[in-house]
Amino acid sequence: MDVSIIIVTYNTVSLTRSCIESIFRYTQGIRFEVILVDNASTDGSKELFTADARIIYIYNKENVGFGRANNIGLKYASGKYILLLNSDTYLINNAINIFKENMDVQPSNIACIGALLEDPFGVEVRSFGPFLSFKQFFKGVKLEIPRPIPVSGVCVPVVLGADLFIRRSVIEKEGFFDPAFFMYHEENDLQRRYAQVGYYSKIIPGPRIVHLEGKSNASHINILAIQGGYIYMKKWNNRFIYIIYRILYAITRMPKLFMIRAPYNQKIKFLKALFCYRVPSIHHQL
């Protein structure tokens, strides 16, 4: 098998169906498999995808989050390469074959590659970023790369998890997602661990993938992102820096409570996430 494509879904039946259909419509010239991990959807996903003989369908009895669901999907994968694809994406060319052929000729120290993602109108959307830090969180640091992108690609710290193409050999050697992360920042943690042992990530030209960013997790108050950031900062900083970060982050995010329209219970959850969230046990290698 050349490529194992792992998609995680949670109550996004229409988006997921469009994603899968685009894969089978455009992917040619390689051997691939689609592994769909369903985090206990209740929107008819189970009935629809159980009947799809083209895919490997895994139904979790509870929502285990993005990283842990991909860890489960990996157990069923047999590909030389692993492609993590968000359920709110769809292909508009033979992107997976382009990824595969590009990775085949990359140096062995390139662990991950991704593409410049697009919105439905062809406008570039967020596709990569820096490693998380105080500066990135509080000053909104934006990473730029030179254009046009050479065929060999451009190195970036982090390829976003919406279309993350990874060498299976690196995963087997260095591990996959830390289950401490439920959702958000797990791909940043993963690629930082890889970078520590000499691997790099790249954005390459060629693959065309539309990302309907936020459609699979539409929320005005993103509690999971707060929690993921806390986990990441505790994992990669000493205790003093982590505590200062939490204090500053909570203070600077408090005004958001009064600026957005959201149910009262959501605002209470937001406050609890800011001030009371307890970071779970962290694993450096899995």
N, C-alpha and C positions, 0 to 999 in steps of 0.2 A: 504494500500500500504506500502510495506517495504521500498523501496528505489526509490527516484526520481533522475534520472540521467540527469543533465543539461549540454548540450554541446553548446558552442558558436562557430559559423563559420563565416568566411568572405573570400569568394573566395577560399575556400579549398575543393572543391567538392569531389575530389578523396580521400583525406585524411579522410574527414568526413564520406564518405561512408564506408571506411575500418574500421573506428572506430565503427560505428553503427553495421556493420555486425559482428564484433568480439564480441560485447555485446550480440547479439542474439545467436551467436554460442556457447558461453561459459557459459552464465549465467543460472544457474539452482537452483531450490530449494527455490526460493524467488519470491515474487510479486514485479515487478519493472515496471517503465515507463521511456521512453526516451523523453526528451523535448529538441528539437533543436531550438536554437534562432539564426536566420540568420541576420547578420548586413548588409543587403542590398547587398548581393552578386549578381554579374552579370555574373557568370561563368556557369550558368545552374543549380545551386543549387536549385533554386525555383521550377523549373519544375520537377526535380528529386524527391525532398523530399516532395513536396506537394502530390505526388502520393503514398507515402509510408504510408500505413494505420497503420503500427506498431508504429509510433511515433506521438508526438504532435509537429507540426511544426509552428513556429512563425516567420513571416517575418517582420523585421523592415524596415521602409522607408529610414532610414539613419544609418550609422555606429555609434552606440552609445558607442562603446568600450566594454571591457571585463566585468568590474564590473556592469555597468548599464544593460548590456544584461542579466547577471545572475540574477540581481534584477527582471527583467521582467520575466525570466523563473520561478523564485520562485513563482510568482503569479499563475502559472498553476500547481504547484507541490502539490501532496497529500501524499507524502511519510513521514514515520516516520523519515527517514534519507535523507539527500541531498548529492549526489555525484556530484562534479564538475569535469568534464573530458574534457581535451583539445581535440580539433579536430585532433591534430597530435599525438594522442596516439592510441594504440590498445591493447586489452587484449590477453593473451595467457594462461590463466586458469580462473577458476570460481572466479575471483578476487572480484566481487561485493558481492557475498555471503560470502566470507571470511571476507571482511570488516564488513558486517552486523553482522555476528556471533561474531566477535571480539568486536565490539562496544556494543553488547548486554550485555557483561560481564564486560565491563570497568566501573570504578567508575563514578559517575555522574558528576564529575568535569573534565572529559576528553571531550572536545568539538569537537576536530578534530583529525582525524587519516589519515595517508597516507602510501604509500609503498615505498620501494627502487626501483625506476624506472630503466629501462634498455634501452640500445640501441638495434638495431636489432641483434647484435652479442652476447647479453647476458651480456654486460659490464655495470656496474652500472654507471648511470648518475646522475646529480644534482637532489636531491629529497627534500631537507630541507635546512634550513639556520638559521642564527641568526637574531635578530631584527636589522634593519638598524641603523647605527651610523657612526660618523666620522671615527672611527677605521675601521669599516667594509668597508667603501667606499674607504678610502685612503691606507689601508694596506692590503686589500684583505684577511680579516680574514676568515678562513675556519673552519666550525664546524665539529667535528668528534664525532661519537657515537661508543660505544663498540660493538664488534662482537663476537660471533653471537648474534643476537637480541633475547631477551627472548620473549616467546609467548605473554606476557602482553605488550610488546612494550617498546620503549625507548622515554622518553620525549625530545622534541626539541622545540625551540622557534616558528619556522615557518615551516609548511608543505607547499610545493609549490602548487600553484593552479592547476597544471596539473592533479592531482588526489586527490582532497581535499574532504574527507568524513566527514560530519558535522551533529551533532544532530539538528534536526528541532526545538526542544524545546529551544536550546540555541539561535538560530537565532531569534525566536519569542520573546525571552526575551531581547537579547542584540543587535539585529539589524544585518544587512547584509552589503553589500559593500557601501562605501562612493562614491557617484557619482562624486566627485571631481576628482577621478582617472579615466583616460580614459583607460589606460593599463599599467601594471607593478607596483608592490609594493602594490596593493590593498589587496592581501592576507596577506601581512606582517602587514599592518595597521589593518586588521580585527582581526588577531590573537593577536596582541598587545592589542587591545581593550578588547578582551576576557580575556587575561592574567591579565589585570588590575582589573578584578572583580573575579579572582580566578580560571579561567579555564586553562587547559593545552592542548597541542597538542602532538601527539605521532607518531612515525614511527613504524609500526608493520611488522612482517614477514608474508610471505604467498602469498599475492596478487602479480601477475606477470603482469606488464604493461610496454609495450614498449613506449618510448617517443622519437619521432623524433624531438628533441629539435631544435626550430628555424624554422622548416619547415612551420609553419603557419604564421610566420612573418619574412621572410628572408630579412634582410637589413644590409648592412655594417655600416650604420649610424643610430643608434637606437635613434631617437629623442624622441620617446614616453617614453623610459626608463629614459632619462634625465628629462623630465617633471614630470614623476611619482616620481623620487627621490626628486625633488624640493618640490613637494606637501607634501610628507611624512616628510621631514626634517622641513618644516615650521609648520606642524601640531604638531610634537612631540618635538619641541625645542623652546626656547625663541627667540625673534627677533634678538638679537645680534649673537647668535650661528648660526642661519639660514643665516644671511647675510654673516658671515665669511665662512660658508660652501659653499655658492654660488660662492663667489670670488675664493676660493681655487679650487673648482671643475672645474670652467670654465678655470682657468689657467692651471691646470694639464691635462685637456682634449683637449686643443687647439692643441697640437702637432699631435693629431689624424687626424686633417684636412689635414695635409701634407703627411700622411703616407698611406692613403687609396685612392683607385680609386673610384671616384663617380662623377656623373654629377655635373656641376657647381651649378645648382639650389638646389641640395641636400646639398651641402656644405654651401650655403647661409642659408638654413633652419637650418642647424646644428649650425651656428653662432648665429642665432636669438634665437634658443632654449637655448643656453648657456647663453646669455647675456640679452635677452629681454623678456623671457617668464614670463607672469604674472599668478601667482597661483590663481585658481578660489576659490570661497567660499568653506569652509571646514565644514563638518558636523561630529560631534563626535558620534552621535548615529542616526541610521536610522530605 
